[in-house]
Amino acid sequence: MKACILIRVRPGHHRRVAEKITTLPEVSEAFSVMGTADVVVRVEVKDLKAMTDLGTKIGNLQDVVTTETLIAAET
């Protein structure tokens, strides 16, 4: 299961959050962006439970304000 996670962070913390997230094994890429999100993360997990667990883990990171997970309709 593939997805993108859009993350809003506290001002000035986008680089640190992106660097921290790239250490997670499910993450293939994380980068800062300009727009309503501050960081975009590309992930791949085995099932919906793993996606939920990953989203919770990312949402609980220091300086993360909100997350939105966009699950791929097709792989």
Backbone as ProteinMPNN parsed JSONL, in Angstrom:
{"seq_chain_A": "MKACILIRVRPGHHRRVAEKITTLPEVSEAFSVMGTADVVVRVEVKDLKAMTDLGTKIGNLQDVVTTETLIAAET", "coords_chain_A": {"N_chain_A": [[0.843, -1.163, 0.0], [0.671, 2.099, -0.986], [1.304, 5.561, -0.21], [1.011, 9.14, 0.233], [1.984, 11.396, 2.7], [0.939, 14.357, 3.996], [2.287, 16.961, 5.835], [1.981, 19.348, 8.371], [3.983, 21.572, 10.159], [5.417, 23.114, 13.141], [6.387, 26.533, 12.769], [9.49, 26.954, 11.103], [10.561, 24.428, 11.579], [10.605, 22.512, 9.599], [12.767, 21.258, 8.199], [14.109, 19.736, 10.177], [12.069, 17.977, 10.983], [11.55, 16.615, 8.551], [14.055, 15.34, 8.191], [14.105, 13.648, 10.437], [11.914, 11.982, 9.885], [12.773, 10.617, 7.613], [14.313, 8.6, 8.624], [12.654, 6.521, 9.27], [11.724, 3.194, 8.481], [9.633, 2.657, 6.643], [9.459, 4.812, 5.019], [10.061, 6.226, 1.897], [10.808, 8.631, 0.877], [11.171, 12.009, 1.935], [10.432, 15.408, 2.01], [10.751, 18.997, 2.148], [8.215, 21.402, 1.386], [6.522, 24.161, -0.264], [3.491, 25.668, 0.553], [0.207, 24.603, 1.607], [0.94, 22.415, 3.109], [3.94, 21.519, 4.904], [5.844, 19.537, 4.784], [6.269, 16.736, 2.692], [5.72, 13.299, 2.519], [6.617, 10.221, 1.144], [5.425, 6.965, 1.321], [5.457, 3.389, 1.89], [3.655, 0.629, 2.884], [2.552, -2.539, 4.336], [-0.198, -2.957, 4.886], [-3.449, -1.599, 5.904], [-3.495, -1.323, 8.703], [-0.779, -1.058, 9.312], [-0.361, 1.351, 8.004], [-1.955, 3.061, 9.525], [-0.612, 2.863, 11.991], [1.885, 3.979, 11.289], [1.086, 6.586, 10.515], [0.171, 7.516, 12.986], [2.553, 7.426, 14.459], [4.11, 9.349, 13.086], [2.468, 11.595, 13.421], [2.75, 11.993, 16.147], [5.294, 12.966, 16.463], [7.633, 15.391, 17.678], [6.95, 18.811, 17.132], [5.254, 18.403, 14.953], [2.235, 19.444, 13.633], [-0.223, 18.854, 12.201], [-1.398, 16.065, 10.206], [-2.095, 14.656, 6.982], [-3.188, 11.92, 5.256], [-2.806, 10.539, 2.103], [-3.933, 7.978, 0.431], [-2.849, 5.829, -2.107], [-4.836, 5.236, -4.979], [-4.417, 3.323, -6.886], [-1.845, 0.911, -7.474]], "CA_chain_A": [[0.0, 0.0, 0.0], [1.463, 3.318, -1.11], [0.606, 6.785, 0.18], [1.745, 10.36, 0.548], [1.515, 12.025, 3.929], [1.17, 15.801, 4.024], [2.533, 17.307, 7.234], [2.184, 20.74, 8.781], [4.844, 21.601, 11.343], [5.602, 24.438, 13.746], [7.254, 27.346, 11.919], [10.935, 26.818, 11.194], [10.982, 23.079, 11.954], [10.365, 21.589, 8.496], [13.956, 20.46, 7.876], [14.359, 18.764, 11.239], [11.018, 16.962, 10.919], [11.795, 15.797, 7.351], [15.221, 14.504, 8.455], [13.709, 12.628, 11.407], [10.997, 11.052, 9.234], [13.495, 9.783, 6.646], [14.923, 7.463, 9.321], [11.654, 5.464, 9.433], [11.932, 2.233, 7.388], [8.534, 2.667, 5.671], [9.539, 6.07, 4.274], [10.963, 6.208, 0.747], [11.257, 9.996, 0.598], [10.535, 13.088, 2.693], [11.03, 16.676, 1.598], [10.026, 20.232, 2.472], [7.505, 22.022, 0.275], [5.838, 25.416, 0.02], [2.055, 25.514, 0.341], [-0.532, 24.348, 2.843], [1.757, 21.46, 3.868], [5.351, 21.904, 5.039], [6.649, 18.37, 4.448], [5.562, 15.646, 2.009], [6.393, 12.024, 2.761], [6.161, 9.064, 0.354], [5.584, 5.771, 2.143], [4.883, 2.133, 1.432], [3.445, -0.297, 3.999], [1.906, -3.775, 3.892], [-1.656, -2.958, 5.017], [-4.052, -0.409, 6.512], [-3.071, -1.212, 10.1], [0.577, -0.506, 9.292], [-0.496, 2.755, 7.616], [-2.474, 3.749, 10.708], [0.473, 2.927, 12.973], [2.869, 4.942, 10.801], [0.495, 7.919, 10.627], [0.172, 7.88, 14.409], [3.946, 7.666, 14.844], [4.511, 10.641, 12.516], [1.666, 12.632, 14.075], [3.22, 12.198, 17.519], [6.639, 13.551, 16.494], [7.745, 16.765, 18.16], [6.801, 19.901, 16.163], [4.229, 18.115, 13.957], [0.946, 20.042, 14.003], [-1.272, 18.009, 11.63], [-1.038, 15.229, 9.066], [-3.162, 14.184, 6.111], [-2.673, 10.783, 4.506], [-3.425, 10.335, 0.802], [-3.63, 6.604, 0.045], [-2.902, 5.648, -3.563], [-5.996, 4.5, -5.461], [-3.873, 2.203, -7.644], [-0.408, 0.761, -7.231]], "C_chain_A": [[0.895, 1.235, 0.0], [0.624, 4.53, -0.708], [1.585, 7.95, 0.238], [1.142, 10.914, 1.826], [1.927, 13.485, 3.876], [1.25, 16.223, 5.484], [2.674, 18.812, 7.39], [2.977, 20.707, 10.079], [4.874, 23.003, 11.93], [6.588, 25.222, 12.889], [8.745, 27.122, 12.196], [11.44, 25.418, 11.483], [10.858, 22.061, 10.823], [11.578, 20.709, 8.18], [14.201, 19.367, 8.907], [13.337, 17.636, 11.196], [11.241, 16.046, 9.713], [12.982, 14.859, 7.571], [14.88, 13.361, 9.406], [12.849, 11.555, 10.729], [11.733, 10.137, 8.26], [14.178, 8.588, 7.302], [13.941, 6.306, 9.505], [11.739, 4.505, 8.244], [10.842, 2.243, 6.315], [8.602, 3.857, 4.711], [10.53, 5.944, 3.124], [11.528, 7.587, 0.452], [10.494, 10.967, 1.489], [11.227, 14.387, 2.312], [10.129, 17.844, 1.969], [9.386, 20.79, 1.215], [6.943, 23.371, 0.718], [4.367, 25.226, -0.325], [1.353, 25.267, 1.66], [0.157, 23.303, 3.711], [3.189, 21.98, 3.916], [6.3, 20.79, 4.617], [5.745, 17.365, 3.743], [6.398, 14.385, 2.184], [5.782, 10.96, 1.861], [6.458, 7.814, 1.152], [5.018, 4.549, 1.43], [4.842, 1.182, 2.618], [2.651, -1.505, 3.508], [0.381, -3.736, 3.946], [-2.135, -1.701, 5.744], [-3.646, -0.238, 7.972], [-1.672, -0.607, 10.178], [0.555, 0.971, 8.916], [-0.979, 3.586, 8.8], [-1.383, 3.918, 11.757], [1.529, 3.959, 12.568], [2.341, 6.366, 10.917], [0.474, 8.418, 12.061], [1.573, 8.22, 14.879], [4.414, 9.033, 14.339], [3.758, 11.773, 13.205], [2.118, 12.957, 15.484], [4.628, 12.782, 17.606], [6.584, 14.996, 16.981], [7.688, 17.733, 16.98], [5.833, 19.607, 15.024], [2.894, 18.651, 14.468], [-0.208, 19.184, 13.502], [-0.685, 17.152, 10.512], [-2.291, 14.916, 8.27], [-2.573, 13.095, 5.23], [-3.49, 10.596, 3.233], [-3.021, 8.956, 0.316], [-3.824, 6.463, -1.462], [-4.111, 4.804, -3.936], [-5.567, 3.255, -6.236], [-2.392, 2.111, -7.381], [0.328, 0.459, -8.508]], "O_chain_A": [[1.758, 1.398, 0.863], [-0.599, 4.53, -0.846], [2.802, 7.772, 0.285], [-0.076, 10.899, 2.004], [3.106, 13.809, 3.732], [0.377, 15.88, 6.281], [3.396, 19.464, 6.635], [2.686, 19.921, 10.981], [4.419, 23.961, 11.304], [7.525, 24.643, 12.339], [9.193, 27.103, 13.342], [12.649, 25.228, 11.621], [10.992, 20.862, 11.065], [11.413, 19.518, 7.917], [14.466, 18.217, 8.557], [13.694, 16.468, 11.355], [11.133, 14.827, 9.839], [12.921, 13.695, 7.176], [15.32, 12.23, 9.2], [13.034, 10.362, 10.971], [11.343, 8.98, 8.101], [14.583, 7.655, 6.607], [14.362, 5.206, 9.863], [11.82, 4.96, 7.103], [11.114, 1.867, 5.174], [7.885, 3.898, 3.712], [11.693, 5.599, 3.334], [12.595, 7.71, -0.149], [9.311, 10.769, 1.764], [12.456, 14.463, 2.292], [8.912, 17.701, 2.088], [9.933, 20.673, 0.118], [6.894, 23.682, 1.908], [4.039, 24.683, -1.38], [1.842, 25.672, 2.714], [-0.023, 23.302, 4.929], [3.598, 22.782, 3.076], [7.412, 21.048, 4.155], [4.598, 17.163, 4.143], [7.618, 14.4, 2.019], [4.561, 10.811, 1.819], [7.583, 7.608, 1.609], [4.217, 4.658, 0.502], [5.855, 0.951, 3.277], [2.135, -1.497, 2.39], [-0.277, -4.403, 3.148], [-1.335, -0.855, 6.146], [-3.47, 0.891, 8.429], [-1.412, 0.257, 11.015], [1.347, 1.759, 9.434], [-0.473, 4.68, 9.047], [-1.243, 4.99, 12.345], [2.01, 4.722, 13.406], [3.06, 7.26, 11.365], [0.727, 9.594, 12.324], [1.767, 9.189, 15.614], [5.042, 9.788, 15.081], [4.351, 12.8, 13.538], [1.899, 14.066, 15.97], [5.111, 13.064, 18.703], [5.621, 15.721, 16.729], [8.312, 17.493, 15.946], [5.602, 20.483, 14.191], [2.477, 18.352, 15.587], [-1.086, 18.819, 14.283], [0.366, 17.46, 9.952], [-3.4, 14.909, 8.803], [-1.578, 13.316, 4.538], [-4.717, 10.504, 3.28], [-1.901, 8.768, -0.16], [-4.824, 6.914, -2.02], [-4.389, 3.787, -3.3], [-6.276, 2.249, -6.239], [-1.746, 3.119, -7.094], [1.549, 0.3, -8.494]]}, "name": "protein", "num_of_chains": 1, "seq": "MKACILIRVRPGHHRRVAEKITTLPEVSEAFSVMGTADVVVRVEVKDLKAMTDLGTKIGNLQDVVTTETLIAAET"}
